[in-house]
Amino acid sequence: MVKFIDLSVSVGDNDSEPSKFKHTRLTSSEGAKGLAQKAGIPISSFPNNEFLTLDTYTLSTHMGTHVDAPIHFGDSENVENINTKSVDQLPLEWFYGEGKVLNFSKFPRKKNIEKEDIVKVLEKEKIEIKPNDIVLVYTDMDKLYGTKEYFTDGPGMSKEATEFLLDLGVKVIGIDSYGFDRSFPVMLNEFKITGNRNVLWPSHFVGRTREYVHIEKLCNLDKLPKEGFLLSLFPIKLDKADAAWVRAIAIVEE
């Protein structure tokens, strides 16, 4: 028997999202009135004087569960064979395949997950990562989705940890926190103290020299086995977009 597990958060206006979000709805009654006027027909032409609803959402491509495309990371620094692809140019093959979960649910908030931390989890859990596996970093931060702490307290992947996974042949890495790097306030505060620009979005900037993508704001990773399942993570095909929303689904054999 196959079980489908939803790994995407609901997109909406909440305290976790600093970006503006707007949702408006044209009601079925308003739709009937508007179309009747445009078409020159009576409202009574529609059953119960009602047509259809029409929702309009205004939001960033980085709200909700989404994939960051290589173009989001900035210039490729002229490294050979690096093509800064937008979402609509990404290979579909990247987004369907075997998943591996790395358990960092007890990892300290606001800290970097280092290469050594990844190695320890792999050895402890006896997980072998193969080329094109999709790796999910389980921090348990999704339990705070909808709160301010979700935005301010998340751990993140270090540059070295990200490069280590890419060296194993991984193209897609997901995480269940606000961002793939540590939280904005933590990185910015450390930069103001140290003046070290390497603390700012280090894993995002890996994408300037290595072709990969990451998926942010996943959820329900605690419901997954460490391996032995499939992932469907296809992004919406937004033309020339730097990111797009994902309905992430795990397919688990019971």
Secondary structure by P-SEA (a helix, b strand, c coil): cbbbbbccccccccccccbbbbbbbbcaaaaaaaaaaaaccccccccccccbbbbbbbcccccccccccccccccccccccccccccccccccccccbbbbbccccccccccccaaaaaaaaaaacccccccbbbbbbccccccccccccccbbbbbcaaaaaaaaaacccbbbbccccccccaaaaaaaaaacccccccccccccccccccccccccccccccccccccccccccccccccbbbbbbbbbbcc
